[in-house]
Amino acid sequence: MIRRDFVRALGASAAAAAVPLDALGSLGDAVGSAAVPNAAPSAAPDAARVLAPKVNGARLNAALTALSEFGKNPQGGVTRLAYTAPDIAAREYTVARMKEAGLTVRFDAVGNIYGSRAGKDPVAKPIIFGSHVDSVPEGGNFDGPVGVFGAIEVAQTLQEQNLVTAHPLEVVVWQNEEGGTWGSHLITAERVTDAELATVSRGGKSIADGIRALGGDVAGLATARRARGSAHAYVELHIEQGGNLDREKLDIGIVEGIVGLRQWEVTIEGFANHAGTTPMDGRRDAMLSAARFVEAVNRIVGAQPGRQVGTVGRIQAFPGAPNVIPGKVVCTLELRDLDDAKIGRLYELVRAEATRIGAQNETT
């Protein structure tokens, strides 16, 4: 389960995850004219946007800079793996900023953090916005935190301007999003298995132990589940990671869609043998097949029209000695595209080429 599935599971309207950091115009449209003082319900959108207050960009950037100290890498960026000391410290800092913004903070059984702000309409469903503060190994300073602290800054600006939105607002910090989107998955899954909870995260703890480390309640996970239709919308501000906006010299873009992805673990079996005595024409080299497989993924995915991508991000040879021909190689395959059927077609093309490479190299 990833955050787009969270939106689908709640039956919410997915708002574009690209709200300007220095303006509330788009958010004003989402929460209604009650976010604008003295604005009539029939006021034109342009008029409402002009009256909308602006967030404090310097304060937002200062908060992001302060957060980047937790798990800071010497070369820049952060390593803030879920459930580790830097992650827990970053969450504590985030909670403090939420409270400063006037949000009522609570933790669910999963370990997600919610900061709530009441709305004018007592029966309106909440608008949820936020992201995560954990990172991948040697990650960037903004992936996740921009969504969280951008949302906190909106709440603080509304508090300072004494503005109340029509809908209640909930700022969310998902736990362990980078290690498998666990925070959003566990609140929408109808059933959580023991095998899932035993999964070991990048930080070394199992998901169950990680939940406990965050103060969650493994036995009470069902209490955190969000019912379908319980939210009005979900909004997530996010950095643009592909460099497209930079190349086009654009400051911001509107999300057109969120790609689906599939991942596989690929095992290639050959025959381990001595590298110094086995002739080249007598080898069943699993690494050679793996190398050709990696090239094939790049070639096949790149040859198709569209914006699909394919990646082999991890590879390991066994037994892994410099003087031994690898008898086994394990690698990953990841395919992403907006069209799930297209991912399936690409997989079949890659699979067929892998079979051909195996026959050519006498590997399986």
C-alpha positions in Angstrom: 0.0 0.0 0.0 1.4 3.4 -1.0 0.0 6.8 -0.5 -2.0 6.8 -3.7 -3.7 3.6 -2.5 -4.4 5.4 0.8 -6.3 8.0 -1.2 -8.3 5.4 -3.1 -9.0 3.3 0.0 -10.6 6.3 1.8 -12.5 7.2 -1.3 -11.2 10.7 -1.1 -10.7 13.2 -3.9 -7.0 13.4 -4.5 -5.9 17.0 -4.6 -2.9 17.9 -6.6 0.3 17.5 -4.6 1.8 20.8 -5.8 0.6 23.8 -3.7 3.0 26.8 -3.8 5.0 27.3 -0.7 4.4 31.1 -0.7 0.7 31.1 -1.4 -2.6 29.5 -0.2 -4.6 30.1 -3.3 -4.9 26.4 -4.3 -5.6 25.4 -0.7 -8.2 28.1 -0.4 -10.0 26.5 -3.3 -9.9 23.2 -1.6 -11.1 24.2 1.8 -13.7 26.7 0.7 -14.3 30.4 1.1 -14.4 30.0 4.9 -10.6 30.2 4.7 -10.9 33.8 3.6 -12.2 36.5 6.0 -15.5 38.1 5.0 -15.5 36.3 1.6 -19.0 35.6 0.2 -19.6 32.0 -0.9 -20.2 33.3 -4.4 -16.9 35.2 -4.6 -14.9 34.5 -7.7 -12.0 32.1 -7.2 -9.5 34.8 -8.4 -10.8 37.2 -5.7 -10.5 34.5 -3.0 -7.0 33.8 -4.1 -6.0 37.5 -3.9 -7.3 37.7 -0.3 -5.6 34.4 0.8 -2.8 35.0 3.3 0.8 33.9 2.5 2.9 31.5 4.5 6.2 32.5 6.1 8.7 31.1 3.7 11.7 32.0 5.9 10.2 30.1 8.8 9.4 27.1 6.7 12.9 26.9 5.3 14.4 27.3 8.8 12.3 24.4 10.0 13.5 22.2 7.1 17.1 23.2 7.9 16.7 22.3 11.5 15.2 18.9 10.6 18.1 18.1 8.3 20.4 18.0 11.4 18.8 14.7 12.4 20.7 12.0 10.6 22.8 14.5 8.7 25.5 13.1 6.4 28.9 14.7 6.1 28.5 14.9 2.3 25.1 16.5 2.5 21.6 15.0 2.8 20.4 12.7 5.6 20.2 9.1 6.6 17.1 9.0 8.8 16.0 5.4 8.6 12.6 4.6 10.2 12.7 3.5 13.8 16.3 4.6 14.4 17.4 7.3 16.8 17.6 10.1 14.2 14.0 9.2 13.0 12.6 9.3 16.5 14.4 12.6 17.2 13.0 14.1 14.0 9.5 13.0 15.0 9.9 14.7 18.4 11.0 17.9 16.7 8.1 17.7 14.3 5.6 17.2 17.1 7.0 20.3 18.8 6.5 22.4 15.6 2.9 21.0 15.3 2.1 22.2 18.8 3.6 25.6 18.1 1.3 25.8 15.1 -1.7 25.3 17.4 -2.4 21.8 16.2 -3.9 19.2 18.6 -1.4 16.2 18.3 -2.3 12.6 18.7 -0.6 9.3 17.8 -2.4 6.3 16.4 -1.7 2.7 17.2 0.4 2.4 14.0 2.8 5.2 15.1 1.5 7.8 12.6 1.3 11.4 14.0 -1.8 13.5 13.4 -2.1 17.2 14.1 -5.7 18.4 14.0 -7.3 21.8 13.6 -11.1 22.2 13.9 -13.2 23.5 11.0 -16.4 25.6 10.9 -18.6 22.8 9.6 -19.2 20.3 12.5 -20.2 17.5 10.0 -17.6 18.2 7.3 -15.0 15.5 6.7 -11.3 16.4 7.3 -8.9 17.4 4.6 -5.7 15.4 5.3 -2.3 16.7 4.2 1.3 15.9 5.1 3.9 13.3 4.2 6.8 11.6 6.2 10.1 12.6 7.9 12.0 9.3 7.6 14.5 8.9 4.7 16.2 6.4 2.4 19.9 5.8 3.1 21.7 9.0 2.1 18.5 10.7 1.1 17.8 14.3 0.4 16.6 17.0 2.9 13.3 17.7 1.3 11.7 14.4 0.2 8.9 14.0 2.7 9.7 16.9 5.0 8.5 19.5 2.5 5.0 17.9 2.6 5.0 17.7 6.4 6.4 21.2 7.2 4.6 22.8 4.4 1.4 21.6 6.0 2.4 22.7 9.4 3.3 26.1 8.1 -0.2 26.4 6.5 -1.7 25.6 9.9 0.5 28.1 11.7 -0.4 30.8 9.1 -4.1 30.1 9.6 -3.7 30.3 13.4 -1.8 33.7 13.1 -4.4 35.1 10.8 -7.2 33.8 13.1 -8.8 32.0 10.1 -11.0 28.9 10.3 -11.5 26.7 7.3 -14.8 25.1 6.5 -13.4 21.6 6.8 -11.3 20.3 9.7 -7.6 19.9 8.8 -5.4 17.0 9.7 -1.6 17.2 9.2 -0.2 13.7 9.1 3.3 12.3 9.4 3.3 8.7 8.1 5.7 6.4 9.8 8.2 4.4 7.7 7.1 5.5 4.3 10.5 5.1 2.8 10.9 1.6 4.1 7.7 0.3 2.5 5.0 2.9 3.0 4.0 1.1 6.2 2.3 4.1 7.9 -0.3 4.5 5.2 -0.6 0.8 4.5 -1.4 -0.2 8.0 -4.3 2.2 8.4 -6.1 1.0 5.2 -5.3 -2.7 5.1 -8.3 -4.9 6.0 -5.9 -7.5 7.4 -2.3 -7.3 8.7 -0.4 -10.6 8.7 2.2 -11.8 11.1 4.6 -12.1 8.2 4.1 -8.4 7.4 4.8 -7.4 11.0 7.9 -9.6 11.1 9.4 -7.8 8.0 12.7 -6.3 8.9 13.1 -2.6 8.1 16.2 -0.9 6.8 16.9 0.4 10.3 17.2 -3.2 11.6 13.9 -3.5 13.6 10.9 -5.5 12.5 7.8 -3.6 11.7 6.3 -4.8 15.0 9.3 -3.7 17.0 9.4 -0.4 15.1 5.8 0.3 16.0 6.6 -0.3 19.6 9.7 1.9 19.4 7.4 4.8 18.2 5.0 4.2 21.1 2.4 2.4 19.0 0.3 -0.6 19.9 0.8 -3.7 17.8 -2.2 -5.4 19.4 -4.5 -2.4 18.7 -3.6 -1.7 15.0 -7.3 -2.1 14.1 -8.1 1.1 16.0 -6.0 3.1 13.6 -7.8 2.0 10.5 -9.5 4.8 8.5 -12.8 3.8 6.9 -13.5 4.4 3.3 -15.0 7.9 2.7 -13.8 9.2 6.1 -11.7 12.0 4.6 -12.8 14.7 2.2 -9.4 14.9 0.4 -5.7 14.2 0.7 -3.1 16.7 -0.3 0.6 16.2 -0.5 3.1 18.8 -1.4 6.2 17.2 -2.9 9.5 18.1 -4.5 10.0 17.2 -8.1 12.6 14.5 -8.3 13.1 13.9 -12.0 14.7 17.2 -12.9 12.0 18.0 -15.5 10.9 21.3 -14.0 14.5 22.4 -13.6 15.2 21.7 -17.3 12.1 23.6 -18.3 13.0 26.4 -15.8 9.6 26.1 -14.1 9.1 26.7 -10.4 6.1 24.4 -9.8 4.1 21.7 -11.6 0.7 20.1 -11.1 0.7 16.3 -10.7 -1.0 14.6 -13.7 -0.9 11.2 -12.1 0.9 8.9 -9.7 2.7 6.0 -11.3 2.2 2.4 -10.2 5.2 0.3 -9.6 6.0 -3.4 -9.4 9.2 -5.0 -8.0 10.6 -8.4 -8.4 13.6 -10.3 -7.0 15.5 -12.1 -9.9 17.7 -15.1 -9.2 20.1 -16.3 -11.8 21.7 -19.7 -11.3 24.9 -20.7 -13.0 27.9 -22.8 -11.8 30.6 -21.6 -9.4 34.1 -22.5 -10.5 37.7 -21.4 -10.2 38.3 -18.2 -12.1 41.9 -19.0 -12.8 41.5 -22.5 -14.4 38.1 -22.5 -16.0 38.3 -21.6 -19.7 36.1 -18.8 -21.0 34.1 -21.2 -23.3 33.5 -23.6 -20.4 31.9 -21.2 -18.0 28.3 -20.9 -16.7 28.8 -17.4 -15.4 25.7 -16.1 -13.5 27.2 -12.6 -13.4 27.6 -12.5 -17.2 23.9 -13.4 -17.5 23.1 -10.7 -14.9 25.0 -8.1 -16.8 23.2 -8.9 -20.0 19.9 -8.9 -18.0 20.6 -5.3 -16.7 21.4 -4.2 -20.3 18.2 -5.8 -21.5 16.0 -4.1 -19.0 17.4 -0.7 -20.1 17.1 -1.5 -23.8 13.5 -2.9 -23.6 12.0 -0.2 -21.4 13.8 2.6 -23.3 12.5 1.3 -26.6 8.9 1.7 -25.8 7.1 5.0 -26.3 6.0 6.8 -23.2 7.5 7.8 -19.8 7.8 4.3 -18.3 11.0 3.5 -16.4 12.8 0.3 -15.4 15.6 -0.1 -12.9 17.9 -2.8 -11.5 18.8 -1.2 -8.2 20.5 -4.0 -6.3 22.7 -6.9 -7.3 24.7 -9.4 -5.3 26.9 -12.3 -6.5 27.5 -15.6 -4.7 29.8 -16.7 -3.4 31.2 -13.2 -3.9 34.9 -13.9 -4.1 37.2 -12.2 -6.7 38.7 -15.5 -7.8 35.4 -17.5 -8.1 33.1 -17.4 -11.1 29.7 -16.5 -9.6 27.4 -19.5 -9.4 24.4 -17.4 -8.4 23.3 -13.7 -8.7 20.3 -12.1 -7.1 19.1 -8.7 -8.3 16.0 -6.6 -8.3 13.8 -5.5 -11.1 11.5 -2.5 -10.8 9.1 -1.2 -13.4 7.0 2.0 -13.1 4.3 3.6 -15.3 0.9 5.2 -15.1 -0.6 2.2 -16.9 -0.6 -1.0 -14.9 -1.3 -3.1 -18.1 1.8 -1.5 -19.7 3.9 -2.6 -16.7 2.6 -6.1 -17.3 3.6 -6.0 -21.0 7.1 -4.7 -20.2 7.5 -7.5 -17.6 6.7 -10.1 -20.2 9.2 -8.7 -22.7 11.9 -8.6 -20.0 11.0 -12.1 -18.9 11.3 -13.4 -22.5 14.7 -11.8 -22.9 15.9 -13.2 -19.6 14.9 -16.7 -20.8 16.9 -16.2 -24.0 19.9 -14.9 -22.1 19.8 -18.0 -19.9 19.7 -20.3 -22.8 22.7 -18.4 -24.4 24.8 -18.6 -21.3 23.6 -21.9 -19.9 22.2 -20.3 -16.8 18.7 -20.4 -15.4 
